[in-house]
Amino acid sequence: MTANGQVNSGEDFGRFIDLRKGWVDRRIFSDEKIYQRELQQIFARSWNFVAHESQLPRAGDFLTTYMGEDPVIVARQRDQSIKVFINSCPHRGNRVCFADAGNARRFVCNYHGWAFDTAGKLSGMHAEYAYDENDIDKSQTRMQPVAKVAAYKGLVFATFDPDTPSLDDWLGDFRWYLDMLLDNEEGGTEFIGGCIRSEFPANWKFGAENFVGDAYHAGWTHDSGARATTGGIPFPDIDMENSFHSSVNGHGWEFGTEGVGDISLLGSPAVMEYYEKLRPKMADRLGKMRSQIWGSVASVSLFPNISFLPGISTFRIWLPKGPEKFELRTWVIVNKAMPEDLKREITKRVMLTFGPGGLFEMDDGENWSNCTTVNRGEVTRRQLLHYGSGISRRVDDHPILPGTVFRGQYSDANQRLFYERWVDLMEAKSVKDLPQRPEPRMTGRETRELVGVSAL
């Protein structure tokens, strides 16, 4: 930073993180210049989650969301492809679509009546006689499209940067873990119900880093909530020998291998019975270890701002709204093949646990808010934050688990590697320069390549 606290465009952002000693500089959670750099370097160049394919089943179906702070429309086309474009009229910049979701043949700006088709192309104008023959080329006037759109097993992503690596490369070996959520049963997944939106006076990274690896808070912060959903049973002790953190390109999954911890927090015997019956088939489909990981106490984040709890069925994104504010959008994700009564049961249980008024969500929101406001203090922010738990527990060349692996679920390992990727993006002149962390063990879509070994 400069003497007046401003961020230089060519600054060494590695100065804010120390992976070897395990600390993070508090300024990254409140500094406006750092936040603006994040919008430019991270959100404008990353693969951003924009929809689940189940939300757009028919031609003309659309939804609106954000990529960073840029509003976008996501729309299903007649050829069943999905287009994504900025939700801003090229005439004066007004937001064109104000609806959260729906079905439309066109989008019409309410300022001057410019109309656009579902691919964002200009198709008509109010009082077009106001324009002489050469005033405007309608074929070249449109709402700005993103550079690329891609999907992985139902999840739809978009990026503004044409140089961003393919989605497969972006996810890398983390697809091995993602398949536990997205491909544990024939038919894949779907979002059910609507989207729940809430706002928090907190920095977006606190939500993402909490889910990427902070199991440590759960037994303390959520003890009373866990007792409420399990009939008084306290949060279980963690088996540090048979639990892990794994990170790929900043994406992280922390997990146990007991198979029941998170599912039990839903407090539904019917859901537990469903997954116990499914587990042998899951082992055949994904391998023994993934069938044991699924349903365990676990949390996951995809860099930069996508998170889910695989056993509890909540899926969410942390949309930045400034250095000290984010909007949380939450959905319920279930297997398509699941009976309808269980889908309804899971939806109710997700609301009980991780809805805006849920037993666990309120605990987390208060903590993230206080972390943000306290860290911005003039003297307070000079003290570094400790991220050193489990720093010596790295497992080299695990026979089954891909990624950078650390043993023990109570650890800061995935948070450290999340911020390593944060530095990568903040400093990279081009996303072509991003390293693979670690070097991939799998190629293409061969996500079952490592299944051959089944022992823990």
Secondary structure, 3 states (H helix, E strand, C coil): CCCCCCCCCCCCHHHHEECCCCEECHHHHCCHHHHHHHHHHHHCCCCEEEEEHHHCCCCCEEEEEEECCEEEEEEECCCCCEEEEECCCCCCCCCCCCCCEEECCEEECCCCCCEEECCCEEEECCCHHHCCCCCCCHHHCECCECCEEEEECCEEEEECCCCCCCHHHHHHHHHHHHHHHHCCCCCCEEEEEEEEEEEECCCHHHHHHHHHHCCCCHHHHCHHHHHHHCCCCCCCCCCCCCCEEEEECCEEEEECCCCCHHHHHCCCHHHHHHHHHHHHHHHHHHCHHHHHHCCCCEEEEECCCEEEECCCCEEEEEEECCCCCEEEEEEEEEECCCCHHHHHHHHHHHHHHHCCCCCCHHHHHHHHHHHHHHHCCCCHHHCCEECCCCCCCEECCCCCCCCEEEECCCCCHHHHHHHHHHHHHHHCCCHHHCCCCCCCCCCCCCCCCCCCCCCC
